Amino acid sequence: MPVTYVLAKDFNVAANIIRAQVAPNQIGKLVVELLGDIDQLDAAIEWMRSRHINVSLTLGEIVVDEDVCVHCGLCTGVCPTEALTLNPETFKLTFTRSRCIVCEQCIPTCPVQAISTNL
């Protein structure tokens, strides 16, 4: 089923695919950022649920433990929005919370487990 097409055509909701783990005839997982009018977003989510698509809304935030972080920068390579960057002068990790979409790609990348969610 072309879910992102239906979201755009029928609900005027833009779907930005952040991460996808899908295979034909198997259960998969998408991390998607949805953009649109709040009423259209609600209707789109209801439509997906009516088609037996499990929808989980991200309500938490990414947290970086400054006491544990070693500022290696590995997380910056997987961050799709550049919410995690290394300061070019100090080489310290900078986290811009307003840019974060909580895709959680940084969490398994951190070798010292300094990144988590506060769900």
A tleap script that builds the chain and sets N, CA, C and O, in Angstrom:
source leaprc.protein.ff14SB
mol = sequence {
  NMET PRO VAL THR TYR VAL LEU ALA LYS ASP
  PHE ASN VAL ALA ALA ASN ILE ILE ARG ALA
  GLN VAL ALA PRO ASN GLN ILE GLY LYS LEU
  VAL VAL GLU LEU LEU GLY ASP ILE ASP GLN
  LEU ASP ALA ALA ILE GLU TRP MET ARG SER
  ARG HIE ILE ASN VAL SER LEU THR LEU GLY
  GLU ILE VAL VAL ASP GLU ASP VAL CYS VAL
  HIE CYS GLY LEU CYS THR GLY VAL CYS PRO
  THR GLU ALA LEU THR LEU ASN PRO GLU THR
  PHE LYS LEU THR PHE THR ARG SER ARG CYS
  ILE VAL CYS GLU GLN CYS ILE PRO THR CYS
  PRO VAL GLN ALA ILE SER THR ASN CLEU
}
set mol.1.N position { 0.843 -1.173 0.000 }
set mol.1.CA position { 0.000 0.000 0.000 }
set mol.1.C position { 0.898 1.250 0.000 }
set mol.1.O position { 1.801 1.348 0.830 }
set mol.2.N position { 0.671 2.180 -0.890 }
set mol.2.CA position { 1.499 3.396 -0.973 }
set mol.2.C position { 1.082 4.427 0.094 }
set mol.2.O position { 0.403 5.406 -0.217 }
set mol.3.N position { 1.481 4.207 1.311 }
set mol.3.CA position { 1.025 5.021 2.433 }
set mol.3.C position { 1.406 6.490 2.265 }
set mol.3.O position { 0.563 7.368 2.448 }
set mol.4.N position { 2.649 6.767 1.923 }
set mol.4.CA position { 3.066 8.168 1.825 }
set mol.4.C position { 2.329 8.888 0.702 }
set mol.4.O position { 2.059 10.085 0.806 }
set mol.5.N position { 2.002 8.170 -0.371 }
set mol.5.CA position { 1.228 8.760 -1.467 }
set mol.5.C position { -0.174 9.133 -0.988 }
set mol.5.O position { -0.656 10.230 -1.271 }
set mol.6.N position { -0.819 8.237 -0.273 }
set mol.6.CA position { -2.171 8.503 0.233 }
set mol.6.C position { -2.149 9.668 1.214 }
set mol.6.O position { -3.043 10.514 1.191 }
set mol.7.N position { -1.137 9.720 2.074 }
set mol.7.CA position { -1.036 10.835 3.017 }
set mol.7.C position { -0.956 12.172 2.284 }
set mol.7.O position { -1.602 13.143 2.678 }
set mol.8.N position { -0.165 12.217 1.220 }
set mol.8.CA position { -0.019 13.456 0.461 }
set mol.8.C position { -1.275 13.782 -0.336 }
set mol.8.O position { -1.741 14.921 -0.321 }
set mol.9.N position { -1.825 12.792 -1.030 }
set mol.9.CA position { -2.955 13.029 -1.932 }
set mol.9.C position { -4.266 13.271 -1.194 }
set mol.9.O position { -4.983 14.226 -1.494 }
set mol.10.N position { -4.576 12.414 -0.237 }
set mol.10.CA position { -5.886 12.477 0.416 }
set mol.10.C position { -5.931 13.388 1.646 }
set mol.10.O position { -6.995 13.893 2.002 }
set mol.11.N position { -4.779 13.600 2.296 }
set mol.11.CA position { -4.779 14.359 3.545 }
set mol.11.C position { -3.920 15.624 3.490 }
set mol.11.O position { -3.904 16.402 4.443 }
set mol.12.N position { -3.209 15.831 2.385 }
set mol.12.CA position { -2.316 16.984 2.243 }
set mol.12.C position { -1.279 17.017 3.368 }
set mol.12.O position { -0.971 18.075 3.918 }
set mol.13.N position { -0.755 15.848 3.695 }
set mol.13.CA position { 0.250 15.692 4.735 }
set mol.13.C position { 1.548 15.231 4.083 }
set mol.13.O position { 1.575 14.233 3.363 }
set mol.14.N position { 2.611 15.962 4.343 }
set mol.14.CA position { 3.923 15.587 3.819 }
set mol.14.C position { 4.566 14.592 4.770 }
set mol.14.O position { 4.553 14.790 5.985 }
set mol.15.N position { 5.124 13.532 4.226 }
set mol.15.CA position { 5.786 12.505 5.022 }
set mol.15.C position { 7.267 12.475 4.658 }
set mol.15.O position { 7.630 12.110 3.540 }
set mol.16.N position { 8.112 12.857 5.598 }
set mol.16.CA position { 9.550 12.831 5.416 }
set mol.16.C position { 10.077 11.569 6.089 }
set mol.16.O position { 10.098 11.477 7.316 }
set mol.17.N position { 10.506 10.592 5.281 }
set mol.17.CA position { 10.981 9.314 5.824 }
set mol.17.C position { 12.393 9.505 6.378 }
set mol.17.O position { 13.323 9.831 5.640 }
set mol.18.N position { 12.537 9.299 7.682 }
set mol.18.CA position { 13.817 9.449 8.357 }
set mol.18.C position { 14.599 8.137 8.340 }
set mol.18.O position { 15.803 8.121 8.081 }
set mol.19.N position { 13.902 7.048 8.617 }
set mol.19.CA position { 14.539 5.729 8.646 }
set mol.19.C position { 13.509 4.703 8.230 }
set mol.19.O position { 12.342 4.800 8.612 }
set mol.20.N position { 13.935 3.706 7.441 }
set mol.20.CA position { 13.004 2.683 6.972 }
set mol.20.C position { 13.641 1.301 7.087 }
set mol.20.O position { 14.786 1.091 6.688 }
set mol.21.N position { 12.881 0.376 7.635 }
set mol.21.CA position { 13.259 -1.036 7.678 }
set mol.21.C position { 12.056 -1.807 7.161 }
set mol.21.O position { 11.221 -2.263 7.942 }
set mol.22.N position { 11.970 -1.949 5.858 }
set mol.22.CA position { 10.827 -2.611 5.243 }
set mol.22.C position { 11.298 -3.617 4.214 }
set mol.22.O position { 12.346 -3.448 3.591 }
set mol.23.N position { 10.504 -4.676 4.040 }
set mol.23.CA position { 10.768 -5.702 3.036 }
set mol.23.C position { 9.418 -6.186 2.520 }
set mol.23.O position { 8.442 -6.189 3.271 }
set mol.24.N position { 9.341 -6.594 1.255 }
set mol.24.CA position { 8.066 -7.065 0.711 }
set mol.24.C position { 7.483 -8.218 1.528 }
set mol.24.O position { 8.199 -9.134 1.932 }
set mol.25.N position { 6.184 -8.155 1.759 }
set mol.25.CA position { 5.437 -9.208 2.454 }
set mol.25.C position { 5.913 -9.470 3.875 }
set mol.25.O position { 5.743 -10.574 4.392 }
set mol.26.N position { 6.507 -8.467 4.510 }
set mol.26.CA position { 6.963 -8.604 5.891 }
set mol.26.C position { 6.546 -7.367 6.667 }
set mol.26.O position { 6.223 -6.330 6.087 }
set mol.27.N position { 6.557 -7.490 7.971 }
set mol.27.CA position { 6.295 -6.339 8.834 }
set mol.27.C position { 7.545 -5.478 8.859 }
set mol.27.O position { 8.657 -5.990 8.991 }
set mol.28.N position { 7.363 -4.178 8.733 }
set mol.28.CA position { 8.497 -3.267 8.730 }
set mol.28.C position { 8.291 -2.117 9.689 }
set mol.28.O position { 7.284 -2.049 10.393 }
set mol.29.N position { 9.251 -1.219 9.708 }
set mol.29.CA position { 9.185 -0.072 10.604 }
set mol.29.C position { 9.678 1.159 9.866 }
set mol.29.O position { 10.717 1.133 9.205 }
set mol.30.N position { 8.912 2.244 9.989 }
set mol.30.CA position { 9.299 3.531 9.424 }
set mol.30.C position { 9.349 4.563 10.539 }
set mol.30.O position { 8.488 4.582 11.419 }
set mol.31.N position { 10.352 5.412 10.496 }
set mol.31.CA position { 10.369 6.608 11.334 }
set mol.31.C position { 10.110 7.748 10.371 }
set mol.31.O position { 10.905 8.019 9.472 }
set mol.32.N position { 8.972 8.415 10.579 }
set mol.32.CA position { 8.500 9.407 9.619 }
set mol.32.C position { 8.154 10.702 10.335 }
set mol.32.O position { 7.518 10.696 11.389 }
set mol.33.N position { 8.577 11.801 9.753 }
set mol.33.CA position { 8.164 13.114 10.231 }
set mol.33.C position { 6.982 13.545 9.373 }
set mol.33.O position { 7.092 13.598 8.148 }
set mol.34.N position { 5.855 13.853 10.005 }
set mol.34.CA position { 4.661 14.269 9.283 }
set mol.34.C position { 4.470 15.777 9.439 }
set mol.34.O position { 4.576 16.319 10.540 }
set mol.35.N position { 4.190 16.441 8.325 }
set mol.35.CA position { 3.982 17.880 8.331 }
set mol.35.C position { 2.643 18.199 7.696 }
set mol.35.O position { 2.326 17.689 6.621 }
set mol.36.N position { 1.860 19.033 8.348 }
set mol.36.CA position { 0.572 19.427 7.802 }
set mol.36.C position { -0.286 20.088 8.859 }
set mol.36.O position { 0.135 20.242 10.006 }
set mol.37.N position { -1.485 20.478 8.475 }
set mol.37.CA position { -2.453 21.057 9.385 }
set mol.37.C position { -2.806 20.034 10.458 }
set mol.37.O position { -2.928 18.845 10.163 }
set mol.38.N position { -2.973 20.485 11.701 }
set mol.38.CA position { -3.198 19.574 12.817 }
set mol.38.C position { -4.420 18.683 12.612 }
set mol.38.O position { -4.382 17.501 12.957 }
set mol.39.N position { -5.500 19.226 12.059 }
set mol.39.CA position { -6.698 18.413 11.816 }
set mol.39.C position { -6.432 17.361 10.749 }
set mol.39.O position { -6.907 16.230 10.858 }
set mol.40.N position { -5.676 17.728 9.719 }
set mol.40.CA position { -5.335 16.767 8.671 }
set mol.40.C position { -4.385 15.702 9.206 }
set mol.40.O position { -4.479 14.533 8.830 }
set mol.41.N position { -3.474 16.105 10.081 }
set mol.41.CA position { -2.578 15.127 10.691 }
set mol.41.C position { -3.364 14.124 11.518 }
set mol.41.O position { -3.116 12.921 11.441 }
set mol.42.N position { -4.306 14.610 12.305 }
set mol.42.CA position { -5.135 13.707 13.115 }
set mol.42.C position { -5.921 12.741 12.234 }
set mol.42.O position { -6.016 11.551 12.538 }
set mol.43.N position { -6.483 13.255 11.143 }
set mol.43.CA position { -7.249 12.398 10.227 }
set mol.43.C position { -6.335 11.377 9.554 }
set mol.43.O position { -6.723 10.223 9.373 }
set mol.44.N position { -5.132 11.790 9.185 }
set mol.44.CA position { -4.178 10.883 8.536 }
set mol.44.C position { -3.762 9.766 9.489 }
set mol.44.O position { -3.665 8.607 9.085 }
set mol.45.N position { -3.516 10.110 10.748 }
set mol.45.CA position { -3.131 9.109 11.741 }
set mol.45.C position { -4.284 8.139 11.980 }
set mol.45.O position { -4.070 6.932 12.097 }
set mol.46.N position { -5.492 8.662 12.051 }
set mol.46.CA position { -6.669 7.802 12.223 }
set mol.46.C position { -6.823 6.857 11.031 }
set mol.46.O position { -7.151 5.684 11.207 }
set mol.47.N position { -6.588 7.364 9.821 }
set mol.47.CA position { -6.670 6.525 8.614 }
set mol.47.C position { -5.647 5.393 8.683 }
set mol.47.O position { -5.967 4.242 8.383 }
set mol.48.N position { -4.411 5.723 9.079 }
set mol.48.CA position { -3.375 4.691 9.176 }
set mol.48.C position { -3.767 3.631 10.195 }
set mol.48.O position { -3.606 2.437 9.946 }
set mol.49.N position { -4.276 4.061 11.333 }
set mol.49.CA position { -4.690 3.101 12.357 }
set mol.49.C position { -5.853 2.241 11.877 }
set mol.49.O position { -5.941 1.066 12.231 }
set mol.50.N position { -6.747 2.817 11.072 }
set mol.50.CA position { -7.873 2.038 10.544 }
set mol.50.C position { -7.400 0.978 9.550 }
set mol.50.O position { -8.115 0.012 9.285 }
set mol.51.N position { -6.213 1.156 9.008 }
set mol.51.CA position { -5.609 0.184 8.078 }
set mol.51.C position { -4.660 -0.763 8.812 }
set mol.51.O position { -3.861 -1.459 8.185 }
set mol.52.N position { -4.752 -0.786 10.145 }
set mol.52.CA position { -3.938 -1.654 11.004 }
set mol.52.C position { -2.450 -1.328 10.921 }
set mol.52.O position { -1.600 -2.211 11.034 }
set mol.53.N position { -2.154 -0.058 10.724 }
set mol.53.CA position { -0.775 0.424 10.779 }
set mol.53.C position { -0.569 0.987 12.177 }
set mol.53.O position { -1.243 1.938 12.574 }
set mol.54.N position { 0.359 0.402 12.921 }
set mol.54.CA position { 0.635 0.881 14.274 }
set mol.54.C position { 1.339 2.227 14.192 }
set mol.54.O position { 2.359 2.359 13.515 }
set mol.55.N position { 0.803 3.209 14.872 }
set mol.55.CA position { 1.362 4.552 14.883 }
set mol.55.C position { 1.750 4.892 16.311 }
set mol.55.O position { 0.922 4.829 17.220 }
set mol.56.N position { 3.012 5.253 16.505 }
set mol.56.CA position { 3.499 5.697 17.812 }
set mol.56.C position { 4.004 7.120 17.655 }
set mol.56.O position { 4.845 7.398 16.800 }
set mol.57.N position { 3.497 8.001 18.468 }
set mol.57.CA position { 3.933 9.389 18.429 }
set mol.57.C position { 5.089 9.572 19.396 }
set mol.57.O position { 5.059 9.057 20.514 }
set mol.58.N position { 6.097 10.295 18.971 }
set mol.58.CA position { 7.246 10.551 19.814 }
set mol.58.C position { 6.955 11.755 20.690 }
set mol.58.O position { 6.748 12.864 20.199 }
set mol.59.N position { 6.940 11.524 21.975 }
set mol.59.CA position { 6.668 12.599 22.918 }
set mol.59.C position { 7.884 12.927 23.772 }
set mol.59.O position { 7.884 13.919 24.501 }
set mol.60.N position { 8.903 12.113 23.687 }
set mol.60.CA position { 10.092 12.333 24.505 }
set mol.60.C position { 11.107 13.215 23.808 }
set mol.60.O position { 10.865 13.743 22.723 }
set mol.61.N position { 12.225 13.357 24.444 }
set mol.61.CA position { 13.321 14.152 23.902 }
set mol.61.C position { 14.620 13.369 24.038 }
set mol.61.O position { 14.758 12.498 24.898 }
set mol.62.N position { 15.558 13.700 23.175 }
set mol.62.CA position { 16.903 13.141 23.284 }
set mol.62.C position { 17.631 13.876 24.395 }
set mol.62.O position { 17.530 15.097 24.523 }
set mol.63.N position { 18.367 13.118 25.196 }
set mol.63.CA position { 19.142 13.681 26.288 }
set mol.63.C position { 20.592 13.251 26.105 }
set mol.63.O position { 20.870 12.073 25.882 }
set mol.64.N position { 21.507 14.195 26.198 }
set mol.64.CA position { 22.941 13.912 26.124 }
set mol.64.C position { 23.533 14.124 27.514 }
set mol.64.O position { 23.476 15.226 28.059 }
set mol.65.N position { 24.099 13.070 28.079 }
set mol.65.CA position { 24.720 13.153 29.402 }
set mol.65.C position { 26.124 13.728 29.231 }
set mol.65.O position { 27.039 13.040 28.779 }
set mol.66.N position { 26.279 14.993 29.597 }
set mol.66.CA position { 27.560 15.698 29.432 }
set mol.66.C position { 28.679 15.072 30.268 }
set mol.66.O position { 29.852 15.174 29.910 }
set mol.67.N position { 28.322 14.429 31.371 }
set mol.67.CA position { 29.337 13.809 32.227 }
set mol.67.C position { 29.904 12.534 31.613 }
set mol.67.O position { 31.020 12.130 31.943 }
set mol.68.N position { 29.148 11.900 30.727 }
set mol.68.CA position { 29.572 10.642 30.116 }
set mol.68.C position { 30.145 10.859 28.718 }
set mol.68.O position { 31.050 10.134 28.303 }
set mol.69.N position { 29.630 11.847 27.987 }
set mol.69.CA position { 30.034 12.107 26.599 }
set mol.69.C position { 31.533 12.374 26.493 }
set mol.69.O position { 32.095 13.139 27.276 }
set mol.70.N position { 32.173 11.731 25.511 }
set mol.70.CA position { 33.606 11.934 25.278 }
set mol.70.C position { 33.851 12.789 24.030 }
set mol.70.O position { 34.995 12.958 23.609 }
set mol.71.N position { 32.782 13.325 23.441 }
set mol.71.CA position { 32.858 14.245 22.305 }
set mol.71.C position { 33.588 13.633 21.106 }
set mol.71.O position { 34.377 14.299 20.436 }
set mol.72.N position { 33.308 12.349 20.850 }
set mol.72.CA position { 33.954 11.648 19.733 }
set mol.72.C position { 33.359 12.051 18.384 }
set mol.72.O position { 34.028 11.960 17.355 }
set mol.73.N position { 32.104 12.495 18.391 }
set mol.73.CA position { 31.467 12.956 17.159 }
set mol.73.C position { 30.807 11.888 16.321 }
set mol.73.O position { 30.286 12.202 15.251 }
set mol.74.N position { 30.802 10.643 16.753 }
set mol.74.CA position { 30.173 9.585 15.955 }
set mol.74.C position { 28.691 9.859 15.728 }
set mol.74.O position { 28.169 9.571 14.652 }
set mol.75.N position { 28.022 10.401 16.709 }
set mol.75.CA position { 26.592 10.686 16.590 }
set mol.75.C position { 26.299 11.738 15.521 }
set mol.75.O position { 25.221 11.731 14.926 }
set mol.76.N position { 27.232 12.624 15.277 }
set mol.76.CA position { 26.997 13.684 14.284 }
set mol.76.C position { 26.875 13.124 12.874 }
set mol.76.O position { 26.224 13.725 12.020 }
set mol.77.N position { 27.486 11.997 12.633 }
set mol.77.CA position { 27.440 11.390 11.304 }
set mol.77.C position { 26.112 10.761 10.956 }
set mol.77.O position { 25.823 10.557 9.776 }
set mol.78.N position { 25.286 10.442 11.954 }
set mol.78.CA position { 23.993 9.802 11.690 }
set mol.78.C position { 22.815 10.740 11.927 }
set mol.78.O position { 21.672 10.370 11.659 }
set mol.79.N position { 23.069 11.926 12.417 }
set mol.79.CA position { 21.981 12.868 12.726 }
set mol.79.C position { 21.498 13.533 11.437 }
set mol.79.O position { 22.234 14.308 10.827 }
set mol.80.N position { 20.251 13.232 11.015 }
set mol.80.CA position { 19.768 13.751 9.731 }
set mol.80.C position { 19.450 15.245 9.731 }
set mol.80.O position { 19.322 15.844 8.663 }
set mol.81.N position { 19.321 15.853 10.900 }
set mol.81.CA position { 18.953 17.265 10.959 }
set mol.81.C position { 20.081 18.154 11.461 }
set mol.81.O position { 19.899 19.361 11.618 }
set mol.82.N position { 21.238 17.569 11.713 }
set mol.82.CA position { 22.392 18.280 12.262 }
set mol.82.C position { 22.079 18.920 13.609 }
set mol.82.O position { 22.581 19.998 13.926 }
set mol.83.N position { 21.244 18.244 14.400 }
set mol.83.CA position { 20.996 18.686 15.765 }
set mol.83.C position { 22.224 18.418 16.634 }
set mol.83.O position { 22.453 19.109 17.626 }
set mol.84.N position { 23.001 17.420 16.257 }
set mol.84.CA position { 24.249 17.089 16.938 }
set mol.84.C position { 25.402 17.501 16.035 }
set mol.84.O position { 25.521 17.009 14.913 }
set mol.85.N position { 26.243 18.392 16.516 }
set mol.85.CA position { 27.390 18.872 15.742 }
set mol.85.C position { 28.598 19.004 16.663 }
set mol.85.O position { 28.462 19.088 17.883 }
set mol.86.N position { 29.765 19.019 16.062 }
set mol.86.CA position { 30.981 19.289 16.825 }
set mol.86.C position { 31.374 20.739 16.588 }
set mol.86.O position { 31.428 21.195 15.447 }
set mol.87.N position { 31.645 21.450 17.654 }
set mol.87.CA position { 32.113 22.822 17.540 }
set mol.87.C position { 33.498 22.794 16.896 }
set mol.87.O position { 34.399 22.141 17.424 }
set mol.88.N position { 33.693 23.487 15.766 }
set mol.88.CA position { 34.972 23.400 15.060 }
set mol.88.C position { 36.147 24.009 15.822 }
set mol.88.O position { 37.301 23.715 15.511 }
set mol.89.N position { 35.873 24.842 16.803 }
set mol.89.CA position { 36.963 25.460 17.560 }
set mol.89.C position { 37.326 24.661 18.808 }
set mol.89.O position { 38.504 24.501 19.126 }
set mol.90.N position { 36.313 24.161 19.515 }
set mol.90.CA position { 36.561 23.441 20.773 }
set mol.90.C position { 36.512 21.931 20.617 }
set mol.90.O position { 36.977 21.201 21.491 }
set mol.91.N position { 35.952 21.458 19.509 }
set mol.91.CA position { 35.748 20.024 19.266 }
set mol.91.C position { 34.872 19.391 20.348 }
set mol.91.O position { 35.024 18.213 20.668 }
set mol.92.N position { 33.964 20.175 20.901 }
set mol.92.CA position { 32.988 19.695 21.874 }
set mol.92.C position { 31.657 19.486 21.163 }
set mol.92.O position { 31.319 20.215 20.230 }
set mol.93.N position { 30.912 18.489 21.608 }
set mol.93.CA position { 29.611 18.199 21.032 }
set mol.93.C position { 28.620 19.292 21.406 }
set mol.93.O position { 28.555 19.718 22.559 }
set mol.94.N position { 27.852 19.739 20.426 }
set mol.94.CA position { 26.786 20.708 20.637 }
set mol.94.C position { 25.476 20.048 20.234 }
set mol.94.O position { 25.363 19.474 19.151 }
set mol.95.N position { 24.492 20.135 21.115 }
set mol.95.CA position { 23.177 19.574 20.836 }
set mol.95.C position { 22.177 20.716 20.731 }
set mol.95.O position { 21.950 21.446 21.696 }
set mol.96.N position { 21.580 20.866 19.546 }
set mol.96.CA position { 20.569 21.896 19.308 }
set mol.96.C position { 19.214 21.213 19.355 }
set mol.96.O position { 18.747 20.660 18.359 }
set mol.97.N position { 18.594 21.258 20.516 }
set mol.97.CA position { 17.345 20.533 20.776 }
set mol.97.C position { 16.241 20.904 19.785 }
set mol.97.O position { 15.449 20.043 19.402 }
set mol.98.N position { 16.176 22.155 19.368 }
set mol.98.CA position { 15.111 22.591 18.465 }
set mol.98.C position { 15.205 21.942 17.084 }
set mol.98.O position { 14.209 21.898 16.362 }
set mol.99.N position { 16.368 21.443 16.707 }
set mol.99.CA position { 16.535 20.771 15.415 }
set mol.99.C position { 16.269 19.269 15.501 }
set mol.99.O position { 16.109 18.615 14.471 }
set mol.100.N position { 16.219 18.719 16.698 }
set mol.100.CA position { 16.093 17.276 16.898 }
set mol.100.C position { 14.674 16.798 16.595 }
set mol.100.O position { 13.698 17.393 17.051 }
set mol.101.N position { 14.571 15.719 15.822 }
set mol.101.CA position { 13.272 15.119 15.501 }
set mol.101.C position { 13.086 13.781 16.221 }
set mol.101.O position { 12.145 13.045 15.923 }
set mol.102.N position { 13.955 13.470 17.144 }
set mol.102.CA position { 13.893 12.280 17.984 }
set mol.102.C position { 13.808 10.998 17.142 }
set mol.102.O position { 13.017 10.100 17.430 }
set mol.103.N position { 14.630 10.939 16.110 }
set mol.103.CA position { 14.662 9.735 15.270 }
set mol.103.C position { 15.413 8.601 15.967 }
set mol.103.O position { 15.281 7.438 15.586 }
set mol.104.N position { 16.195 8.941 16.981 }
set mol.104.CA position { 16.927 7.993 17.827 }
set mol.104.C position { 18.068 7.282 17.121 }
set mol.104.O position { 18.563 6.276 17.628 }
set mol.105.N position { 18.498 7.769 15.976 }
set mol.105.CA position { 19.615 7.137 15.286 }
set mol.105.C position { 20.927 7.317 16.041 }
set mol.105.O position { 21.844 6.509 15.896 }
set mol.106.N position { 21.019 8.361 16.838 }
set mol.106.CA position { 22.240 8.638 17.584 }
set mol.106.C position { 22.447 7.690 18.764 }
set mol.106.O position { 23.582 7.434 19.166 }
set mol.107.N position { 21.360 7.173 19.312 }
set mol.107.CA position { 21.446 6.367 20.534 }
set mol.107.C position { 22.328 5.127 20.360 }
set mol.107.O position { 23.258 4.939 21.145 }
set mol.108.N position { 22.067 4.266 19.349 }
set mol.108.CA position { 22.933 3.081 19.225 }
set mol.108.C position { 24.328 3.406 18.700 }
set mol.108.O position { 25.229 2.571 18.779 }
set mol.109.N position { 24.511 4.605 18.169 }
set mol.109.CA position { 25.809 4.998 17.621 }
set mol.109.C position { 26.797 5.402 18.705 }
set mol.109.O position { 28.007 5.266 18.523 }
set mol.110.N position { 26.301 5.891 19.815 }
set mol.110.CA position { 27.171 6.402 20.890 }
set mol.110.C position { 27.921 5.257 21.571 }
set mol.110.O position { 27.295 4.376 22.160 }
set mol.111.N position { 29.259 5.259 21.498 }
set mol.111.CA position { 30.018 4.141 22.062 }
set mol.111.C position { 30.034 4.116 23.595 }
set mol.111.O position { 30.322 3.077 24.190 }
set mol.112.N position { 29.728 5.242 24.235 }
set mol.112.CA position { 29.760 5.289 25.698 }
set mol.112.C position { 28.365 5.424 26.303 }
set mol.112.O position { 28.227 5.651 27.505 }
set mol.113.N position { 27.339 5.285 25.479 }
set mol.113.CA position { 25.934 5.338 25.893 }
set mol.113.C position { 25.592 6.623 26.646 }
set mol.113.O position { 24.930 6.602 27.684 }
set mol.114.N position { 26.063 7.736 26.094 }
set mol.114.CA position { 25.787 9.040 26.694 }
set mol.114.C position { 24.492 9.646 26.178 }
set mol.114.O position { 24.058 10.686 26.672 }
set mol.115.N position { 23.863 9.007 25.185 }
set mol.115.CA position { 22.660 9.547 24.588 }
set mol.115.C position { 21.491 8.606 24.867 }
set mol.115.O position { 21.598 7.391 24.699 }
set mol.116.N position { 20.372 9.192 25.296 }
set mol.116.CA position { 19.182 8.403 25.592 }
set mol.116.C position { 17.947 9.266 25.359 }
set mol.116.O position { 18.056 10.426 24.962 }
set mol.117.N position { 16.772 8.691 25.609 }
set mol.117.CA position { 15.530 9.464 25.566 }
set mol.117.C position { 14.970 9.557 26.968 }
set mol.117.O position { 15.249 8.713 27.819 }
set mol.118.N position { 14.183 10.582 27.201 }
set mol.118.CA position { 13.566 10.751 28.512 }
set mol.118.C position { 12.106 10.342 28.489 }
set mol.118.O position { 11.284 10.947 29.177 }
set mol.119.N position { 11.770 9.316 27.702 }
set mol.119.CA position { 10.373 8.862 27.614 }
set mol.119.C position { 9.871 8.333 28.923 }
set mol.119.O position { 8.718 7.912 29.018 }
savepdb mol mol.pdb
quit
